[in-house]
């Protein structure tokens, strides 16, 4: 229980620090988003009208006041209003988020599947040439940028082969190429870490003992090697979630998908700081939540962690001073 509370406290601290840093950095950007949106001479607004608009968005208040108001609003689930459109930021996020969540979830699932397939084939493949081939795949995939992968997939599978339409595609077909584009760069480092972990676990003495007892290769792989090799891979999966969010932004731009990525790109172009701050907060919450789940899964996957904590508790209890009872 102490371990869980400590991890949750660390997650809350990371969220608070990230929000503060993001708010200060966005506030320090040059220019004024309100004046950039409403200060055009073509609109014909007077200085008094511009002052009223600035007061509506709170742009005329001090940095500390705006920070406190924004913090209280975030705690209530309110992110203010978009400077570009005037719509509530929470409504914009609610509209764009489902599409991005579907894309990111399917991309992560496909990336894990590809990573497991590559790693297991590279370590337990039947032929030497096959294992060498699959070991060379992750370094090659890591070097490929997301936008280039998307363009190549569209050129090959849409324009050349005509297998997946880009224009007029149904909801399922419209997800195939974006999910593959997002999954390929994520699968490569996952496969590298998993291969290295499998190689290390295979050299452990307990694997030799299990093999000497006549265990088959599938039994040895799934019941002994894979479970012990998953811990470093889970850590890498949690760290790669940030890249998954960034990749979703690029992928949605390449395939012209409506989602959080397109909303972020528009907010950057319009200097719409309330929307950008909301996107940063949402990404941070998702990133911290996934890493928190990964940390809490460690003792479940690795019994050695549970036993080491239990041993430390017993040692602490044994070292604690005991009150002597007079005879």
Secondary structure, 3 states (H helix, E strand, C coil): CHHHHHHHHHHHHHHHHHHHHHHHHHHCCCCCHHHHHHCCHHHCCCHHHHHHHHHHHCCCCCHHHHHHHHHHHHHCCCCCECCCCCCEHHHHHHHHHHHHHHHHHHHHHHHHHHHHHHHHHHHHCCCHHHHHHHHCHHHHHHCCCHHHHHHHHHHHHHHHCCCCCCCCCCCCHHHHHHHHHHHHHHHHHHHHHHHHHHHHHHCCHHHHHHHHCCCCHHHHHHHHHHHHHHHHHHHHHHHCHHHHHHHHHHHHHHCCCCCHHHHHHHHHHHCCHHHHHHHHHHHHHHHHHHHHHHHHHHHHHCHHHHHHHHHHHHHHHHHCCCCCCCC
